[in-house]
Amino acid sequence: MDEIWQETIDWCPNEQQRSQLQLLYLAVITANQKLNLTRITEPAEFWEKHLWDSVRGIGTLINDSTALKVIDIGTGAGFPGLPLAIARSDWQLTLVDSTAKKIGFIESVAPELSLTNTHALVSRIEEVGQEKSHRHQYDLALIRAVASANICAEYALPLVKVGGNAILYRGNWTDEEAESLTLAVAKLGGEITKIDRFTTPISNSIRHCIWIHKTANTHPYYPRGVGIPTLKPI
């Protein structure tokens, strides 16, 4: 996949990173028999939808020289956090999920991958967003399509420091969603700066990554209590 990496992202894993990504795949497939981590197990599909998608989602940041403090919200089996920890060993990544078994998998696999730049946390993100040690502490928040965009924004933006960014990994994207999200992020201290539309290299699926720039500290009211963002989106 080296040529595809280079052509689509202008980045390619080195020999060590390639070995780590392969070990990650094998670890997920092995653990999946007991933990039901992912329905995507075929090698090419796993590469495209988990590994390539994770790295492509951050755009040009993959080649930026700045070391970032990053939080991956609703990481599941570790995506996009683990591939990015492999790709950027100078970044510090916190991977959060409310399912203890998934975080247990991440904690067990990180040493196998020789990763020292990850921290896994079992918690509800609404609670994390109100904790002083996490609130307004991150340069970058990443969240895949775990909920509607408005809900994802409420989860992510309270964690981002002013001047940082949140990236929402999405599939399809509509003008109606963009309009609704614009109103929501204004309440959260952010603004949409980029809608990055791209096509995956194997299945030719359309993907979007929504970039939200943090312009002001989020009001203490957000994020609201556990479950409220889902019941009553902004």
Backbone bond lengths (Angstrom), bond angles and torsions (degrees), N, CA, C in turn:
res aa  C-N    CA-C-N  psi(-1)  N-CA   C-N-CA  omega(-1)  CA-C   N-CA-C  phi
1 M - - - 1.460 - - 1.535 112.27 -
2 D 1.333 117.67 4.15 1.459 120.18 -175.60 1.528 112.70 -56.38
3 E 1.325 116.36 -44.04 1.465 119.62 -178.51 1.530 111.02 -63.34
4 I 1.327 116.73 -40.07 1.470 119.75 -179.42 1.517 110.30 -67.88
5 W 1.327 116.67 -42.98 1.467 119.40 175.56 1.531 109.69 -52.16
6 Q 1.333 115.26 -52.19 1.457 120.43 -173.62 1.521 112.17 -65.80
7 E 1.320 115.94 -43.30 1.455 119.91 -176.09 1.527 112.68 -70.24
8 T 1.316 117.45 -35.00 1.465 120.50 -173.49 1.523 113.98 -94.08
9 I 1.329 117.09 -25.54 1.457 120.28 -174.29 1.530 112.12 -124.00
10 D 1.328 117.13 -14.15 1.467 121.66 -173.77 1.521 110.20 61.51
11 W 1.315 114.49 37.77 1.469 122.65 177.55 1.509 107.45 -152.97
12 C 1.324 115.69 147.82 1.464 119.15 177.85 1.525 108.14 -145.31
13 P 1.337 117.80 136.40 1.467 119.40 179.40 1.525 111.00 -65.66
14 N 1.329 115.84 142.87 1.455 119.22 173.63 1.532 109.65 -78.90
15 E 1.296 117.22 -177.22 1.465 120.23 -174.63 1.525 111.94 -60.71
16 Q 1.326 116.76 -43.42 1.461 119.91 179.30 1.521 111.27 -64.70
17 Q 1.321 117.10 -45.07 1.463 121.01 -179.96 1.520 111.12 -63.93
18 R 1.313 117.09 -38.50 1.460 121.05 178.41 1.528 109.92 -62.04
19 S 1.323 116.31 -41.26 1.461 121.09 178.03 1.522 111.12 -65.26
20 Q 1.337 116.75 -40.67 1.465 120.85 178.87 1.529 111.30 -65.05
21 L 1.323 117.35 -41.68 1.467 120.44 178.90 1.524 110.86 -64.43
22 Q 1.324 116.93 -38.25 1.454 120.79 177.49 1.523 111.11 -65.71
23 L 1.334 116.07 -42.29 1.469 120.15 177.60 1.525 111.04 -63.94
24 L 1.318 116.74 -37.56 1.464 120.41 177.10 1.522 110.49 -61.36
25 Y 1.315 116.09 -45.51 1.467 119.84 178.33 1.529 110.70 -58.27
26 L 1.317 116.73 -48.42 1.467 120.35 -178.32 1.524 111.28 -63.34
27 A 1.327 116.72 -38.27 1.462 120.43 179.76 1.524 111.42 -65.99
28 V 1.337 116.35 -42.02 1.467 120.33 178.80 1.521 110.30 -64.22
29 I 1.324 116.89 -44.62 1.467 120.73 -178.43 1.529 110.42 -62.92
30 T 1.327 116.86 -41.21 1.470 120.73 179.80 1.527 110.83 -66.42
31 A 1.327 116.42 -48.89 1.465 120.49 -178.27 1.520 111.84 -68.75
32 N 1.317 115.85 -26.13 1.469 120.82 -176.72 1.526 112.68 -62.30
33 Q 1.325 116.20 -24.35 1.460 120.24 -179.27 1.535 111.63 -65.86
34 K 1.333 115.86 -24.95 1.457 120.06 -179.77 1.529 112.74 -111.30
35 L 1.316 116.95 -32.79 1.457 120.40 -169.66 1.521 114.78 -102.77
36 N 1.318 117.60 -10.50 1.469 120.71 -178.71 1.534 110.86 53.68
37 L 1.330 115.66 57.13 1.459 121.62 -176.26 1.519 112.57 -76.82
38 T 1.322 117.24 -35.42 1.460 120.70 -175.67 1.520 110.34 -157.09
39 R 1.325 115.56 150.62 1.465 119.95 173.65 1.525 110.59 -89.75
40 I 1.329 117.04 -8.61 1.466 122.11 -177.17 1.519 108.47 -94.80
41 T 1.315 116.93 105.92 1.462 120.95 -175.34 1.529 114.04 -125.24
42 E 1.323 117.63 -20.89 1.467 120.31 179.11 1.524 108.88 -66.02
43 P 1.346 119.25 134.71 1.470 121.66 -169.69 1.524 115.43 -52.91
44 A 1.320 118.18 -51.08 1.464 120.14 -177.18 1.526 111.61 -65.54
45 E 1.328 116.18 -39.29 1.464 119.98 179.64 1.530 110.30 -68.17
46 F 1.324 116.46 -40.11 1.460 120.72 177.39 1.519 110.08 -62.20
47 W 1.321 116.55 -44.21 1.459 120.49 179.69 1.531 110.39 -59.14
48 E 1.334 116.08 -46.67 1.460 119.61 -176.02 1.524 112.40 -71.62
49 K 1.322 117.73 -47.81 1.465 121.14 -170.14 1.520 114.17 -86.78
50 H 1.320 117.28 -19.14 1.457 119.50 178.86 1.533 112.32 -112.57
51 L 1.332 116.99 -50.84 1.457 119.11 -174.79 1.534 111.76 -80.91
52 W 1.321 116.58 -58.11 1.472 120.34 -178.17 1.526 110.43 -61.83
53 D 1.329 117.28 -46.13 1.460 121.59 -177.66 1.525 111.48 -60.47
54 S 1.322 116.96 -38.63 1.468 120.92 179.67 1.517 111.00 -60.53
55 V 1.334 115.99 -46.15 1.460 120.38 -176.68 1.527 111.19 -76.56
56 R 1.321 117.07 -41.12 1.465 120.06 -179.22 1.522 111.70 -62.33
57 G 1.318 116.87 -29.89 1.455 121.08 -175.83 1.508 114.72 -61.73
58 I 1.330 117.76 -27.37 1.467 119.61 -177.95 1.525 111.81 -91.18
59 G 1.325 117.48 2.60 1.448 121.37 174.38 1.521 113.46 58.72
60 T 1.327 116.76 -134.23 1.462 121.48 -174.78 1.526 113.19 -71.88
61 L 1.331 117.69 -9.42 1.465 119.56 178.47 1.525 111.71 -61.35
62 I 1.321 117.58 -23.18 1.460 120.33 -179.32 1.524 110.96 -61.20
63 N 1.332 116.85 -28.93 1.462 120.89 -178.94 1.525 113.13 -107.48
64 D 1.326 117.53 5.05 1.459 121.11 179.49 1.529 109.55 -76.15
65 S 1.306 116.43 142.49 1.462 120.12 -175.22 1.529 113.53 -78.73
66 T 1.330 117.49 -10.82 1.463 121.01 -175.81 1.526 111.70 -75.80
67 A 1.316 116.29 130.83 1.466 120.95 174.21 1.525 108.59 -82.19
68 L 1.318 116.52 129.55 1.459 121.27 -173.48 1.533 111.91 -116.49
69 K 1.330 113.88 153.44 1.462 121.77 169.62 1.522 106.57 -100.23
70 V 1.333 116.42 120.01 1.465 122.19 -166.71 1.524 110.20 -126.40
71 I 1.332 115.98 144.73 1.458 121.13 172.41 1.532 108.88 -123.87
72 D 1.320 115.16 133.01 1.470 123.00 179.09 1.525 106.94 -108.72
73 I 1.328 115.91 112.56 1.463 122.65 -172.36 1.526 110.53 -95.17
74 G 1.331 117.08 127.26 1.461 120.57 -177.31 1.510 111.10 66.40
75 T 1.313 115.50 48.13 1.467 121.68 -170.27 1.522 114.04 -66.45
76 G 1.332 118.24 -22.91 1.467 119.95 -179.30 1.520 111.02 64.05
77 A 1.328 116.44 -120.22 1.465 121.17 179.37 1.523 112.09 -83.53
78 G 1.352 116.72 6.82 1.455 119.32 176.35 1.513 115.18 112.71
79 F 1.343 116.72 25.73 1.465 119.93 -178.06 1.527 110.31 -121.37
80 P 1.315 116.35 130.33 1.463 129.60 9.57 1.524 115.69 -88.41
81 G 1.343 118.44 1.27 1.452 121.10 -169.23 1.515 116.43 -58.15
82 L 1.340 118.07 -48.43 1.464 119.68 -175.54 1.526 113.19 -67.34
83 P 1.337 120.07 -46.23 1.472 118.15 175.59 1.523 112.86 -58.53
84 L 1.332 117.33 -35.83 1.459 119.75 179.66 1.524 111.09 -72.75
85 A 1.322 117.17 -33.43 1.463 120.12 175.75 1.524 110.53 -64.69
86 I 1.320 116.04 -33.63 1.466 121.04 176.13 1.522 110.51 -71.75
87 A 1.326 115.82 -45.14 1.464 120.62 -176.74 1.521 112.24 -69.71
88 R 1.344 116.98 -33.26 1.468 121.45 -177.02 1.527 109.61 -128.18
89 S 1.314 115.44 84.66 1.467 120.10 -178.57 1.525 112.14 -67.57
90 D 1.352 117.33 -14.16 1.465 120.71 178.78 1.524 112.35 -86.46
91 W 1.326 118.23 -8.16 1.456 121.88 176.89 1.527 109.71 -86.52
92 Q 1.333 116.27 151.24 1.457 122.14 172.04 1.527 108.05 -108.24
93 L 1.322 116.91 121.74 1.463 121.16 -174.08 1.520 111.80 -119.99
94 T 1.330 115.09 129.63 1.461 122.54 171.91 1.521 107.54 -104.43
95 L 1.317 117.09 124.59 1.459 122.93 -177.94 1.525 108.62 -109.96
96 V 1.324 116.38 119.25 1.470 121.59 -173.82 1.516 110.71 -115.91
97 D 1.327 115.40 135.18 1.467 120.96 172.43 1.521 107.82 -153.97
98 S 1.315 115.55 151.54 1.465 119.49 -178.20 1.524 112.45 -87.02
99 T 1.331 117.30 -6.55 1.466 121.16 -179.06 1.523 110.03 -97.47
100 A 1.315 116.34 114.14 1.466 121.59 -173.96 1.528 112.49 -61.51
101 K 1.329 117.75 -36.74 1.466 119.97 -177.90 1.531 111.31 -64.94
102 K 1.321 116.54 -36.01 1.467 119.74 179.38 1.526 110.90 -70.64
103 I 1.321 116.67 -41.91 1.461 119.64 176.67 1.524 110.10 -66.14
104 G 1.329 117.54 -36.07 1.456 120.92 175.69 1.521 111.52 -60.25
105 F 1.328 116.27 -39.28 1.464 120.00 176.70 1.528 110.35 -63.04
106 I 1.319 117.18 -46.02 1.465 120.74 -179.24 1.519 110.76 -61.32
107 E 1.327 116.40 -42.85 1.463 120.35 179.51 1.520 111.89 -63.54
108 S 1.326 116.76 -33.00 1.462 119.86 -179.51 1.526 112.20 -79.97
109 V 1.324 116.99 -32.23 1.461 119.44 -174.95 1.522 112.31 -85.17
110 A 1.321 118.90 -26.91 1.467 121.16 -177.91 1.534 112.64 -55.63
111 P 1.338 119.46 -47.66 1.472 118.86 177.41 1.532 112.43 -63.63
112 E 1.324 117.79 -35.07 1.457 120.93 178.09 1.525 111.47 -62.89
113 L 1.332 115.80 -29.88 1.463 121.35 179.70 1.525 111.57 -91.87
114 S 1.334 116.72 3.30 1.475 122.65 -178.16 1.522 111.88 59.98
115 L 1.332 115.62 36.36 1.455 120.73 179.32 1.533 109.83 -93.79
116 T 1.314 115.85 127.00 1.459 121.21 177.77 1.531 111.48 -117.87
117 N 1.328 116.27 5.53 1.470 120.70 -174.70 1.526 112.51 -112.30
118 T 1.345 117.37 22.70 1.466 120.50 179.44 1.523 110.47 -123.23
119 H 1.327 114.33 148.51 1.471 121.73 173.82 1.522 106.68 -135.50
120 A 1.326 116.74 123.08 1.460 121.60 -177.92 1.528 109.99 -101.77
121 L 1.331 115.37 139.32 1.465 120.34 -173.03 1.523 110.23 -137.20
122 V 1.343 115.82 125.88 1.466 121.33 173.96 1.519 108.41 -90.28
123 S 1.308 117.45 113.46 1.465 120.00 179.68 1.519 110.10 -172.45
124 R 1.316 115.93 161.57 1.454 121.66 168.84 1.526 107.80 -82.16
125 I 1.299 116.57 135.46 1.457 120.26 -173.46 1.531 111.97 -66.59
126 E 1.352 117.40 -26.93 1.463 119.39 176.53 1.531 111.04 -61.79
127 E 1.343 115.93 -33.39 1.460 120.64 179.24 1.529 110.81 -77.72
128 V 1.319 116.34 -40.92 1.467 120.83 179.05 1.525 110.46 -59.64
129 G 1.324 115.93 -39.75 1.458 120.59 -176.92 1.514 114.47 -66.50
130 Q 1.339 117.09 -15.71 1.455 120.85 178.28 1.535 112.46 -101.73
131 E 1.324 116.76 -0.01 1.464 120.57 -179.27 1.534 110.43 -87.93
132 K 1.321 115.94 131.90 1.461 121.55 -176.35 1.523 112.26 -57.39
133 S 1.318 116.63 -34.07 1.469 120.53 -176.82 1.531 112.83 -71.63
134 H 1.336 116.88 -13.36 1.468 120.78 -179.87 1.523 113.09 -119.02
135 R 1.299 117.46 -30.50 1.465 120.79 -174.24 1.527 111.30 -65.58
136 H 1.323 116.41 128.82 1.468 123.46 179.84 1.531 111.91 57.02
137 Q 1.328 117.66 32.94 1.467 120.97 -174.89 1.533 114.04 -109.53
138 Y 1.319 118.57 -9.84 1.464 120.11 -169.83 1.525 112.71 -111.16
139 D 1.330 114.17 143.42 1.466 120.34 174.02 1.520 111.33 -74.38
140 L 1.323 115.40 -29.54 1.461 120.28 -173.21 1.523 110.03 -148.81
141 A 1.336 116.04 130.78 1.468 122.05 173.68 1.520 108.27 -116.46
142 L 1.312 116.42 133.62 1.459 122.56 -178.86 1.518 109.40 -119.73
143 I 1.321 116.13 136.50 1.464 119.20 178.84 1.518 108.92 -149.15
144 R 1.323 115.57 120.93 1.455 120.54 176.60 1.525 108.42 -80.21
145 A 1.317 116.41 178.64 1.471 121.66 -169.74 1.526 111.89 -70.73
146 V 1.341 115.99 70.14 1.466 120.24 179.53 1.522 112.00 -88.74
147 A 1.337 116.89 -14.22 1.468 121.39 -178.51 1.525 106.90 -164.50
148 S 1.339 116.25 -175.84 1.459 119.18 176.40 1.520 109.43 -63.28
149 A 1.331 115.87 160.01 1.463 120.45 -175.69 1.525 112.08 -60.04
150 N 1.337 117.90 -39.30 1.463 121.11 179.66 1.519 111.54 -60.58
151 I 1.319 115.70 -42.67 1.466 120.59 179.58 1.529 109.88 -66.89
152 C 1.329 116.63 -43.46 1.465 120.53 178.60 1.521 111.07 -59.12
153 A 1.334 116.17 -39.57 1.464 120.11 179.42 1.526 111.10 -64.68
154 E 1.331 116.88 -40.33 1.469 119.70 179.13 1.520 111.38 -66.86
155 Y 1.321 116.80 -32.87 1.452 120.22 175.88 1.528 111.52 -68.86
156 A 1.336 116.40 -42.22 1.457 121.39 -167.78 1.524 115.09 -85.82
157 L 1.321 117.49 -47.10 1.468 119.84 -169.08 1.526 115.03 -63.50
158 P 1.343 120.39 -34.90 1.469 118.43 177.57 1.535 113.25 -61.14
159 L 1.322 116.81 -19.29 1.462 121.01 -177.95 1.521 113.13 -88.00
160 V 1.327 117.01 -14.96 1.458 122.10 -172.33 1.523 110.71 -94.09
161 K 1.324 115.98 135.79 1.463 120.32 176.60 1.529 109.93 -76.26
162 V 1.323 117.08 156.69 1.459 121.15 177.90 1.533 108.98 -59.61
163 G 1.315 115.29 131.04 1.461 120.81 -175.85 1.510 113.04 97.36
164 G 1.341 116.67 -12.26 1.455 120.57 178.03 1.516 111.71 -89.12
165 N 1.333 115.98 -170.85 1.462 121.20 -176.24 1.521 111.82 -140.15
166 A 1.320 114.54 151.88 1.464 121.61 167.43 1.527 106.91 -115.41
167 I 1.323 116.19 140.71 1.464 121.17 176.44 1.516 108.27 -120.90
168 L 1.335 115.60 121.41 1.460 122.12 177.79 1.516 108.45 -98.64
169 Y 1.329 117.22 115.51 1.463 122.09 177.31 1.529 107.76 -81.76
170 R 1.325 116.50 120.82 1.454 121.32 -177.92 1.529 110.76 -131.41
171 G 1.332 115.65 164.36 1.456 121.59 171.08 1.511 108.62 -90.72
172 N 1.324 116.15 -100.14 1.458 120.52 175.98 1.525 110.34 -73.78
173 W 1.326 115.98 158.86 1.460 120.89 179.43 1.518 108.44 -148.92
174 T 1.340 115.87 134.71 1.460 120.34 -175.95 1.525 110.47 -120.91
175 D 1.320 115.65 162.90 1.462 120.68 176.67 1.521 110.93 -62.71
176 E 1.342 116.49 -34.86 1.457 120.49 179.62 1.533 110.54 -64.65
177 E 1.332 116.59 -41.70 1.459 120.32 177.69 1.527 110.52 -63.94
178 A 1.314 116.36 -40.86 1.459 120.91 -179.65 1.522 111.29 -63.05
179 E 1.331 116.36 -42.46 1.454 120.97 -179.61 1.522 110.78 -65.11
180 S 1.325 116.77 -44.44 1.454 121.54 179.59 1.522 111.19 -64.57
181 L 1.335 116.62 -42.02 1.461 120.57 -178.84 1.522 111.05 -67.24
182 T 1.324 116.97 -36.74 1.467 120.82 178.77 1.520 111.11 -57.53
183 L 1.328 116.88 -43.36 1.465 121.19 179.03 1.527 110.93 -66.54
184 A 1.329 116.23 -39.20 1.463 120.01 -177.74 1.525 111.78 -68.37
185 V 1.327 117.67 -45.80 1.468 119.72 -175.10 1.530 111.08 -68.95
186 A 1.321 117.06 -25.69 1.464 119.77 175.95 1.521 110.51 -61.46
187 K 1.340 117.25 -35.78 1.466 121.54 178.28 1.528 111.81 -73.74
188 L 1.326 115.81 -21.04 1.466 121.17 -174.19 1.524 112.76 -99.63
189 G 1.334 116.99 0.31 1.455 120.20 178.81 1.512 114.15 88.63
190 G 1.328 116.85 32.50 1.460 119.35 -179.04 1.505 113.30 -141.44
191 E 1.325 115.43 176.29 1.457 121.56 174.23 1.525 108.94 -148.26
192 I 1.322 115.98 143.57 1.465 120.67 176.98 1.522 108.42 -73.41
193 T 1.308 116.46 124.99 1.460 120.27 -178.29 1.525 113.25 -111.13
194 K 1.333 116.86 -20.36 1.464 118.26 -178.57 1.522 110.27 -157.87
195 I 1.311 116.09 138.54 1.459 122.27 169.38 1.528 105.96 -115.39
196 D 1.310 115.01 101.60 1.459 122.50 -173.52 1.530 108.89 -90.30
197 R 1.322 116.22 106.63 1.464 121.65 -179.31 1.523 109.43 -101.54
198 F 1.342 116.28 131.47 1.464 118.86 179.63 1.516 110.41 -150.46
199 T 1.308 115.22 167.62 1.462 122.62 -178.57 1.516 109.29 -114.27
200 T 1.319 117.30 134.96 1.458 120.53 178.73 1.532 109.99 -71.35
201 P 1.335 118.39 147.66 1.464 121.14 -168.16 1.525 116.50 -77.78
202 I 1.323 118.70 -17.67 1.466 120.10 -177.22 1.525 111.24 -106.76
203 S 1.324 117.41 -53.87 1.466 121.01 -177.76 1.522 112.86 -89.19
204 N 1.328 116.98 -7.20 1.470 122.23 -179.22 1.537 111.93 56.97
205 S 1.317 115.85 39.76 1.467 121.16 176.91 1.523 109.77 -85.79
206 I 1.329 115.58 147.94 1.453 120.58 178.90 1.524 109.74 -85.76
207 R 1.327 116.24 131.30 1.457 121.93 177.37 1.522 108.89 -128.12
208 H 1.321 115.67 155.80 1.457 121.85 175.47 1.522 108.81 -135.02
209 C 1.309 116.55 139.78 1.451 121.24 169.19 1.523 107.85 -121.24
210 I 1.328 115.42 123.43 1.452 122.24 -175.84 1.529 108.73 -98.71
211 W 1.313 115.89 119.11 1.465 121.74 -178.74 1.526 109.31 -96.42
212 I 1.325 115.64 125.88 1.463 121.78 177.75 1.522 108.32 -119.84
213 H 1.327 116.10 121.50 1.459 121.47 -179.81 1.522 109.53 -92.18
214 K 1.317 116.84 135.05 1.466 121.90 -179.27 1.526 109.49 -85.14
215 T 1.306 116.21 116.52 1.466 121.47 -175.68 1.523 113.69 -105.73
216 A 1.332 117.66 -20.54 1.467 121.59 -179.04 1.525 109.01 -155.46
217 N 1.317 116.89 155.49 1.457 120.16 177.39 1.526 110.74 -59.71
218 T 1.313 116.07 140.28 1.459 121.53 179.07 1.529 110.10 -73.58
219 H 1.319 115.79 138.80 1.468 121.01 178.62 1.534 109.47 -58.22
220 P 1.335 118.05 141.22 1.465 121.66 -178.84 1.531 114.28 -55.78
221 Y 1.302 117.35 -19.52 1.467 121.29 179.49 1.530 111.74 -62.44
222 Y 1.352 116.27 -26.55 1.465 121.18 -177.20 1.529 110.76 -109.56
223 P 1.342 118.76 144.60 1.458 125.15 -3.16 1.522 111.33 -75.70
224 R 1.310 115.14 149.59 1.457 120.45 177.42 1.525 110.69 -71.70
225 G 1.320 116.50 174.80 1.461 121.34 -173.77 1.513 113.83 -60.44
226 V 1.335 114.81 167.73 1.468 121.14 -176.87 1.526 111.58 -54.61
227 G 1.307 115.21 125.42 1.459 122.30 177.13 1.519 115.91 88.78
228 I 1.327 117.17 -20.12 1.474 119.69 -176.63 1.526 112.47 -67.95
229 P 1.346 120.00 -42.39 1.469 118.43 178.00 1.520 113.41 -57.07
230 T 1.323 116.42 -34.15 1.464 120.39 178.90 1.519 110.99 -72.56
231 L 1.331 117.36 -40.57 1.464 120.87 -178.13 1.515 112.38 -74.46
232 K 1.331 115.62 -35.69 1.466 120.49 -176.89 1.520 110.84 -134.37
233 P 1.342 117.55 75.65 1.481 119.80 -179.33 1.513 111.36 -59.28
234 I 1.306 116.14 148.16 1.472 121.38 178.34 1.520 109.69 -58.94
